[in-house]
Amino acid sequence: MKTIGIISDTHAHWDPKYLHYFEPCDEIWHAGDIGSLEVAERLNAFRPLRAVCGNCDGGDLRLMYPEVLRWRCEGVDVLMKHIGGYPGNYDYSIRSRIYANPPQLFISGHSHILKVMYDKTLGLLHINPGAAGLQGWHKERTLIRLTLEDNKFGDCEVITLGR
């Protein structure tokens, strides 16, 4: 079993609460718009980091992290892209890939809108952890914690960080 911390849209903002809430996590997954090399390095120094670059990430972050990442964790097929949309409205840039070979878990960011939705048509769980940074129009900063074990996910927790 692994506990995963999911974060997005930090936009170079560092909050010590990230480490507090990700303490029980085995890995951290960042769904893009990291914003600075420092944030990526601090997260990666704390726990192994998997990340994708977002539309606001440039330079070294684009060289370090791909636009799309697909892997297996505890038997769960995971796909992550910053701009990905959500069930019924997947972004054109990833839609054909999702429909051709649906993952079990699809993670995206970008909208700053927290979403945990099941796509009944494709049989996948979509998670957008919302935004953990200060930049943007969101009213609450949020993170997600999730457990993966034996090809299944559970214990999905939404963590609010405040304004």
C-alpha positions as CSV (number, residue, x, y, z in Angstrom):
1,M,0.0,0.0,0.0
2,K,1.1,3.5,-0.8
3,T,-0.2,6.9,0.4
4,I,0.0,9.6,-2.3
5,G,-0.1,13.3,-1.9
6,I,-1.5,15.1,-4.9
7,I,-0.9,18.8,-5.5
8,S,-1.2,21.3,-8.3
9,D,-0.8,25.0,-9.2
10,T,1.6,26.0,-6.5
11,H,2.8,28.9,-8.8
12,A,6.1,29.1,-6.9
13,H,4.4,29.5,-3.6
14,W,5.9,27.4,-0.7
15,D,3.8,26.6,2.3
16,P,5.2,24.5,5.2
17,K,1.8,22.9,5.5
18,Y,2.6,20.9,2.3
19,L,5.1,18.9,4.3
20,H,2.8,18.6,7.4
21,Y,0.0,17.1,5.3
22,F,2.2,15.0,3.1
23,E,4.1,13.5,6.1
24,P,2.2,10.2,5.9
25,C,2.7,10.0,2.1
26,D,5.1,7.7,0.3
27,E,5.2,9.9,-2.9
28,I,4.0,13.3,-4.0
29,W,2.5,13.9,-7.4
30,H,2.4,17.5,-8.8
31,A,-0.1,18.1,-11.6
32,G,1.8,21.2,-13.0
33,D,2.3,24.9,-12.7
34,I,4.9,24.2,-10.1
35,G,6.2,27.7,-10.8
36,S,9.8,27.4,-9.5
37,L,12.6,24.9,-9.3
38,E,12.8,25.6,-5.5
39,V,9.3,24.2,-4.9
40,A,10.0,21.1,-7.0
41,E,13.3,20.6,-5.2
42,R,11.8,21.0,-1.7
43,L,9.0,18.6,-2.4
44,N,11.4,16.0,-4.0
45,A,13.8,16.3,-1.0
46,F,10.9,15.4,1.3
47,R,9.3,12.5,-0.7
48,P,9.9,11.1,-4.2
49,L,8.2,13.5,-6.6
50,R,6.4,12.8,-9.9
51,A,5.4,15.8,-11.8
52,V,4.3,17.2,-15.1
53,C,5.0,20.7,-16.4
54,G,2.2,23.2,-16.7
55,N,1.5,26.0,-19.0
56,C,3.1,28.5,-16.6
57,D,6.3,26.4,-16.1
58,G,9.3,27.3,-18.2
59,G,13.0,26.8,-18.4
60,D,14.4,24.0,-16.2
61,L,11.0,22.8,-15.1
62,R,10.1,22.0,-18.8
63,L,13.4,20.1,-19.2
64,M,12.9,18.2,-15.9
65,Y,9.2,17.3,-16.2
66,P,7.2,16.1,-19.2
67,E,3.8,17.4,-20.3
68,V,2.2,14.0,-20.0
69,L,3.2,11.2,-17.6
70,R,1.9,7.7,-17.4
71,W,3.0,5.0,-15.0
72,R,1.7,2.2,-12.7
73,C,1.7,2.6,-8.9
74,E,0.6,-0.4,-6.8
75,G,-1.0,-1.9,-9.9
76,V,-3.0,1.3,-10.7
77,D,-2.6,2.7,-14.2
78,V,-2.1,6.5,-13.7
79,L,-2.1,9.3,-16.3
80,M,-1.3,12.9,-15.4
81,K,-1.4,16.1,-17.5
82,H,-1.7,19.7,-16.4
83,I,-4.4,20.8,-18.8
84,G,-6.6,17.7,-19.0
85,G,-10.2,18.7,-18.5
86,Y,-12.6,16.3,-16.7
87,P,-15.1,13.6,-17.5
88,G,-17.4,14.7,-20.3
89,N,-15.1,17.5,-21.1
90,Y,-11.5,16.2,-21.6
91,D,-9.1,18.7,-23.2
92,Y,-8.5,18.1,-26.9
93,S,-4.8,17.7,-26.2
94,I,-5.4,14.4,-24.2
95,R,-8.9,13.3,-25.2
96,S,-7.9,10.8,-27.9
97,R,-5.3,9.2,-25.7
98,I,-7.8,8.8,-22.8
99,Y,-10.4,7.3,-25.0
100,A,-8.0,5.0,-26.9
101,N,-6.6,3.6,-23.7
102,P,-8.3,4.8,-20.5
103,P,-6.2,4.9,-17.3
104,Q,-7.7,3.9,-14.0
105,L,-6.7,7.3,-12.5
106,F,-6.5,10.5,-14.5
107,I,-5.0,13.6,-12.7
108,S,-5.0,17.1,-14.0
109,G,-4.7,20.6,-12.7
110,H,-4.9,24.0,-14.4
111,S,-8.5,25.0,-13.5
112,H,-7.8,25.7,-9.8
113,I,-11.1,23.8,-9.3
114,L,-11.1,20.9,-6.9
115,K,-12.7,17.9,-8.6
116,V,-12.9,14.2,-7.7
117,M,-15.2,12.6,-10.3
118,Y,-15.8,9.1,-11.5
119,D,-16.2,8.7,-15.3
120,K,-18.7,5.9,-15.6
121,T,-18.3,5.7,-19.4
122,L,-14.5,5.0,-19.2
123,G,-14.4,3.5,-15.8
124,L,-11.8,5.9,-14.5
125,L,-11.4,8.2,-11.5
126,H,-10.5,11.8,-12.3
127,I,-8.8,14.0,-9.7
128,N,-8.0,17.7,-9.9
129,P,-6.5,18.7,-6.5
130,G,-7.4,22.3,-7.0
131,A,-4.7,24.9,-6.4
132,A,-2.2,25.0,-3.5
133,G,-0.6,28.3,-4.4
134,L,-1.7,31.9,-3.9
135,Q,-2.0,32.9,-7.5
136,G,-5.4,32.6,-9.2
137,W,-9.0,33.1,-8.4
138,H,-9.7,30.1,-6.1
139,K,-11.0,30.9,-2.6
140,E,-9.5,27.8,-0.8
141,R,-6.1,26.2,-1.3
142,T,-6.4,22.5,-1.5
143,L,-4.5,19.2,-1.6
144,I,-5.5,15.6,-1.9
145,R,-4.3,12.4,-0.2
146,L,-5.1,9.0,-1.6
147,T,-4.1,5.4,-0.9
148,L,-3.3,2.9,-3.6
149,E,-3.2,-0.9,-3.0
150,D,-3.7,-4.0,-5.1
151,N,-4.9,-2.2,-8.2
152,K,-7.4,-0.1,-6.2
153,F,-7.6,3.4,-4.7
154,G,-9.3,4.5,-1.5
155,D,-9.2,6.8,1.5
156,C,-9.4,9.9,-0.7
157,E,-9.0,13.0,1.5
158,V,-9.4,16.6,0.5
159,I,-7.2,18.9,2.6
160,T,-7.9,22.6,2.8
161,L,-5.0,25.0,3.5
162,G,-7.1,28.1,3.9
163,R,-7.0,31.2,1.7
